[in-house]
Amino acid sequence: MTQRYYTVTWDQLHRDGRALAWRLIEKGPFIGVVAVTRGGLIPAAIVARELDLRLVESVSIQTYHGDSAQARAEPVVTKYPTAAGDGTGFLVIDDLVDTGTTAKIVRALLPKAHFAAIYAKPEGKPLVDDYITEVSQDTWILFPWDTELQAAVPLVKRDKASGPEQ
């Protein structure tokens, strides 16, 4: 199977975060946000600002070891959202819902929270209440915190093994 890549810039992430906040306004009111770390930290900050929420909590679940999709491991909760209780009145924000592994754990921890992600893949989509953009299951999203600017090789000169599109 060919790996696909979808590059997200800081500007796009900010626009998508604001679009998510716009969609969530009518779903509230919320008393706080729980960011799913690490990827959900920046989207949660954007949404919290746009919804004027000052109570920001986090939950940390480690599901990857290394930098590739093949480096999955048994999920481990490394930080619990202590202020969120069962999630009543809270909004959970993540950057991406992929296979749903993390989302299932968060749902079990905060069953009454409203769960939203900026990006969703088909396997994880049923586990979130709201999302902005759907991408295919075989797409690897390159977030701005995981990439850096560099010169791009022209398309006709790219070797298929050279990696993601710039």
BELTACOR-V818942 format. One record per residue. N is the residue number from 0. RES is the residue in three letters. SS is DSSP state (2 for helix, 1 for strand, 0 for the rest). Layout:
# BELTACOR-V818942
N/RES/SS + N/RES/SS
This chain:
# BELTACOR-V818942
0/MET/0 + 1/THR/0 + 2/GLN/0 + 3/ARG/1 + 4/TYR/1 + 5/TYR/1 + 6/THR/1 + 7/VAL/0 + 8/THR/0 + 9/TRP/2 + 10/ASP/2 + 11/GLN/2 + 12/LEU/2 + 13/HIS/2 + 14/ARG/2 + 15/ASP/2 + 16/GLY/2 + 17/ARG/2 + 18/ALA/2 + 19/LEU/2 + 20/ALA/2 + 21/TRP/2 + 22/ARG/2 + 23/LEU/2 + 24/ILE/2 + 25/GLU/0 + 26/LYS/0 + 27/GLY/0 + 28/PRO/0 + 29/PHE/0 + 30/ILE/0 + 31/GLY/1 + 32/VAL/1 + 33/VAL/1 + 34/ALA/1 + 35/VAL/1 + 36/THR/1 + 37/ARG/0 + 38/GLY/0 + 39/GLY/2 + 40/LEU/2 + 41/ILE/2 + 42/PRO/2 + 43/ALA/2 + 44/ALA/2 + 45/ILE/2 + 46/VAL/2 + 47/ALA/2 + 48/ARG/2 + 49/GLU/2 + 50/LEU/0 + 51/ASP/0 + 52/LEU/0 + 53/ARG/0 + 54/LEU/0 + 55/VAL/1 + 56/GLU/1 + 57/SER/1 + 58/VAL/1 + 59/SER/1 + 60/ILE/1 + 61/GLN/1 + 62/THR/1 + 63/TYR/1 + 64/HIS/0 + 65/GLY/0 + 66/ASP/0 + 67/SER/0 + 68/ALA/0 + 69/GLN/0 + 70/ALA/0 + 71/ARG/1 + 72/ALA/1 + 73/GLU/1 + 74/PRO/1 + 75/VAL/1 + 76/VAL/1 + 77/THR/1 + 78/LYS/1 + 79/TYR/0 + 80/PRO/0 + 81/THR/2 + 82/ALA/2 + 83/ALA/2 + 84/GLY/0 + 85/ASP/0 + 86/GLY/0 + 87/THR/0 + 88/GLY/0 + 89/PHE/1 + 90/LEU/1 + 91/VAL/1 + 92/ILE/1 + 93/ASP/1 + 94/ASP/1 + 95/LEU/1 + 96/VAL/1 + 97/ASP/0 + 98/THR/0 + 99/GLY/0 + 100/THR/2 + 101/THR/2 + 102/ALA/2 + 103/LYS/2 + 104/ILE/2 + 105/VAL/2 + 106/ARG/2 + 107/ALA/2 + 108/LEU/2 + 109/LEU/0 + 110/PRO/0 + 111/LYS/0 + 112/ALA/0 + 113/HIS/1 + 114/PHE/1 + 115/ALA/1 + 116/ALA/1 + 117/ILE/1 + 118/TYR/1 + 119/ALA/1 + 120/LYS/1 + 121/PRO/2 + 122/GLU/2 + 123/GLY/2 + 124/LYS/2 + 125/PRO/0 + 126/LEU/0 + 127/VAL/0 + 128/ASP/0 + 129/ASP/1 + 130/TYR/1 + 131/ILE/1 + 132/THR/1 + 133/GLU/1 + 134/VAL/1 + 135/SER/0 + 136/GLN/0 + 137/ASP/0 + 138/THR/1 + 139/TRP/1 + 140/ILE/1 + 141/LEU/1 + 142/PHE/0 + 143/PRO/2 + 144/TRP/2 + 145/ASP/2 + 146/THR/0 + 147/GLU/0 + 148/LEU/0 + 149/GLN/0 + 150/ALA/0 + 151/ALA/0 + 152/VAL/0 + 153/PRO/0 + 154/LEU/2 + 155/VAL/2 + 156/LYS/2 + 157/ARG/0 + 158/ASP/0 + 159/LYS/2 + 160/ALA/2 + 161/SER/2 + 162/GLY/0 + 163/PRO/0 + 164/GLU/0 + 165/GLN/0
